[in-house]
């Protein structure tokens, strides 16, 4: 019986796991929204189960989709973590402040990493794309002008 229960719980865990970055982001936000809707009665929240679910989103699923996350996604995840800790520690101001400070530091580090490692490449790609687009538009405008002049 115990083995059957373990198998069923494992199947539920696997089937409930997000399969895409979009699902992960949507489900994590939904989890936090649901938690916030219960914050008026924090004693009614099963914090042991909630913490386990939070760790899945904040750690396990995060690692699964980390390579796909963009800077905006990272900032959104950090804000979801802050929201979680605000509900969890609503009566503990010092702990909430520490969590906010850590999250702000995480965001700062991620932005600095992006600026140091990816910004220049992104700007170069943007410049190349804009140049190609400009060339394409210029060519099309030239064709239209030639058609108009040919009709005269």
C-alpha positions as CSV (number, residue, x, y, z in Angstrom):
1,X,0.0,0.0,0.0
2,X,2.8,2.4,0.9
3,X,4.5,1.8,-2.4
4,X,1.3,2.5,-4.3
5,X,0.9,5.8,-2.4
6,X,4.5,6.8,-3.2
7,X,3.9,5.9,-6.9
8,X,0.7,8.0,-7.0
9,X,2.3,10.9,-5.3
10,X,5.3,10.8,-7.7
11,X,2.9,10.7,-10.7
12,X,1.0,13.7,-9.3
13,X,4.3,15.6,-8.8
14,X,5.4,14.8,-12.4
15,X,2.1,15.6,-13.9
16,X,1.7,18.9,-12.0
17,X,5.2,20.1,-13.0
18,X,5.2,23.0,-15.5
19,X,6.4,21.9,-18.9
20,X,7.3,25.3,-20.3
21,X,8.8,28.6,-19.1
22,X,5.4,30.3,-19.7
23,X,3.6,27.7,-17.7
24,X,6.2,28.0,-14.9
25,X,5.8,31.8,-14.8
26,X,2.0,31.6,-14.9
27,X,1.7,28.9,-12.3
28,X,4.2,30.6,-9.9
29,X,2.2,33.9,-10.1
30,X,-1.1,32.0,-9.6
31,X,0.4,30.3,-6.5
32,X,1.4,33.7,-5.1
33,X,-2.0,35.3,-6.0
34,X,-3.8,32.5,-4.3
35,X,-1.6,32.8,-1.2
36,X,-2.2,36.6,-1.1
37,X,-5.9,36.0,-1.2
38,X,-5.6,34.0,2.0
39,X,-3.4,36.5,3.9
40,X,-6.2,37.9,6.0
41,X,-6.3,34.5,7.8
42,X,-2.6,33.4,7.9
43,X,-3.3,30.9,10.6
44,X,-5.6,29.0,8.2
45,X,-2.7,28.5,5.8
46,X,-0.9,25.1,5.9
47,X,2.6,26.7,5.9
48,X,4.4,23.4,5.7
49,X,2.7,22.4,2.4
50,X,2.9,26.0,1.2
51,X,6.6,26.2,1.9
52,X,7.2,23.0,0.0
53,X,5.3,24.3,-3.0
54,X,7.1,27.6,-2.8
55,X,10.5,25.8,-2.8
56,X,9.4,23.9,-6.0
57,X,8.7,27.2,-7.8
58,X,11.6,29.2,-6.2
59,X,14.3,26.5,-6.6
60,X,13.4,23.3,-8.5
61,X,11.3,24.7,-11.4
62,X,13.5,27.8,-11.5
63,X,16.6,25.7,-12.1
64,X,14.7,23.8,-14.8
65,X,13.9,26.9,-16.8
66,X,16.8,29.2,-15.8
67,X,18.5,29.1,-19.2
68,X,15.3,30.3,-20.9
69,X,14.7,33.2,-18.5
70,X,15.2,36.8,-19.7
71,X,16.0,39.7,-17.4
72,X,12.4,40.7,-17.1
73,X,11.5,37.1,-16.1
74,X,14.2,37.2,-13.4
75,X,12.9,40.5,-12.1
76,X,9.3,39.1,-12.0
77,X,10.5,35.9,-10.2
78,X,12.3,38.1,-7.6
79,X,9.1,40.1,-7.1
80,X,7.1,36.9,-6.6
81,X,9.6,35.8,-4.0
82,X,9.2,39.1,-2.2
83,X,5.4,38.8,-2.3
84,X,5.6,35.3,-0.8
85,X,7.8,36.5,2.0
86,X,5.6,39.5,2.7
87,X,2.6,37.2,3.2
88,X,4.6,34.6,5.2
89,X,6.3,37.1,7.4
90,X,3.6,39.7,7.7
91,X,4.0,39.9,11.4
92,X,7.8,39.9,11.3
93,X,9.0,43.3,10.0
94,X,12.7,42.6,10.4
95,X,12.6,39.3,8.5
96,X,10.5,40.9,5.8
97,X,13.0,43.7,5.5
98,X,15.9,41.3,5.2
99,X,14.1,39.3,2.5
100,X,13.4,42.5,0.6
101,X,17.1,43.5,0.9
102,X,18.3,40.2,-0.4
103,X,15.8,40.3,-3.3
104,X,16.8,43.8,-4.2
105,X,20.5,42.7,-4.2
106,X,19.6,39.7,-6.4
107,X,17.9,42.0,-8.9
108,X,20.8,44.4,-8.8
109,X,23.3,41.5,-9.5
110,X,21.2,40.2,-12.4
111,X,21.0,43.6,-14.0
112,X,24.7,44.2,-13.5
113,X,25.4,40.8,-15.1
114,X,23.2,41.6,-18.0
115,X,24.9,45.0,-18.4
116,X,28.4,43.4,-18.2
117,X,27.7,40.4,-20.4
118,X,24.8,40.8,-22.7
119,X,23.9,44.4,-23.3
120,X,26.6,45.1,-25.9
121,X,25.6,42.0,-27.9
122,X,21.9,43.0,-27.8
123,X,22.7,46.5,-28.9
124,X,24.8,45.2,-31.8
125,X,22.0,42.9,-32.8
126,X,19.5,45.7,-32.6
127,X,21.8,48.0,-34.7
128,X,22.2,45.2,-37.3
129,X,18.4,44.6,-37.5
130,X,17.7,48.4,-37.7
131,X,20.2,48.7,-40.5
132,X,18.7,45.8,-42.4
133,X,15.2,47.2,-41.9
134,X,16.3,50.6,-43.0
135,X,18.0,49.1,-46.2
136,X,14.9,47.1,-46.9
137,X,12.6,50.2,-46.5
138,X,14.9,52.3,-48.6
139,X,14.9,49.7,-51.4
140,X,11.1,49.4,-51.3
141,X,10.7,53.2,-51.4
142,X,13.0,53.4,-54.3
143,X,11.0,50.7,-56.2
144,X,7.7,52.7,-55.5
145,X,9.3,55.9,-56.8
146,X,10.5,54.2,-59.9
147,X,7.0,52.7,-60.5
148,X,5.4,56.1,-60.0
149,X,7.9,57.7,-62.4
150,X,7.3,55.0,-65.0
151,X,3.5,55.6,-64.9
152,X,4.0,59.3,-65.8
